[in-house]
Amino acid sequence: MAKNDGRKPSVILTGIPYETARVLRPVKTTLDMITGAVNINNELIGLKKGASTDEVVEKINEIIRRLNASGGDHVQ
């Protein structure tokens, strides 16, 4: 098994046929947004053991904002 050096796998678009790269580009963009690879200063930070319900809700909303293309959590 390969040694894990902390880096996440990524989608490489160089050196592959244009048609394949065109299909994979949105996948790469989404994965980069979710994993924080686009902006390394925007990594998600885990909660400490014993976090309050409010802290858990805020963390879930942070994840939802990351997943939503609009950047909003759409809390109602």
N, C-alpha and C positions, 0 to 999 in steps of 0.2 A: 504494500500500500504506500502511496506517495506521502511524503511528509507535508503536513499542513503548516504553511508559513504565515497564516493569518489572512492571506489574500483570498477574495472570493473569485470563483470562476467567472469569466466574462465571455460575451459573444464577440468574436473577432470577425470583422467584415472585410478585412484586406485579404487579397489573394483568392477570393472566391468569385464565381461567376456573378455578373451584375444582377441577373434575375433572382438569384438566391439572396444576395445582399439586400436587394430591394424589399424582399419579404421579411428578412430578419431585422432590418433597421428599426421598425416599431417595437419589436420584442426587446432589442438591445436597449432602446431608449427607456422603456418601461422598467426593465430590470435595473438599469443604472439609477433611475429615480427611486425605486423601492429600496435598493441596497445603500443608497447614498453615495454611489461612485461618482455621480455628476459633481457633487459639492462635498468634498471630504470633511469640511467643517460643519456639516449638517447631519452628522451621524446620530442615530437614535441612541439614547442612553437608557439602560435598564433601570428598573425600580429596585430600591432596597427592600429586603425582606421586612415585612410588617408595614408596607405602604398603606396609607389610608385609602378608603373608597374613592375619595375625591382625586387623589393622585393617580389611581388606577384608571378612572374615567378620563382624566386629562391625557394620560399616556395613550389610551385607546384612540382618543380624538386626534392626537398627534400622528398616529399611524394612519388613521383615515385621511387626514389632510395630505399625507405623503402619497397615499394611493390614488386620491382624487386628482384628476387632471386640473381641476379648477383651483386646487390648493385650499378649498374650504372643507369644514367638517360637517356642514349642513345640520347642525344641532337644532332640534325643534322643541 
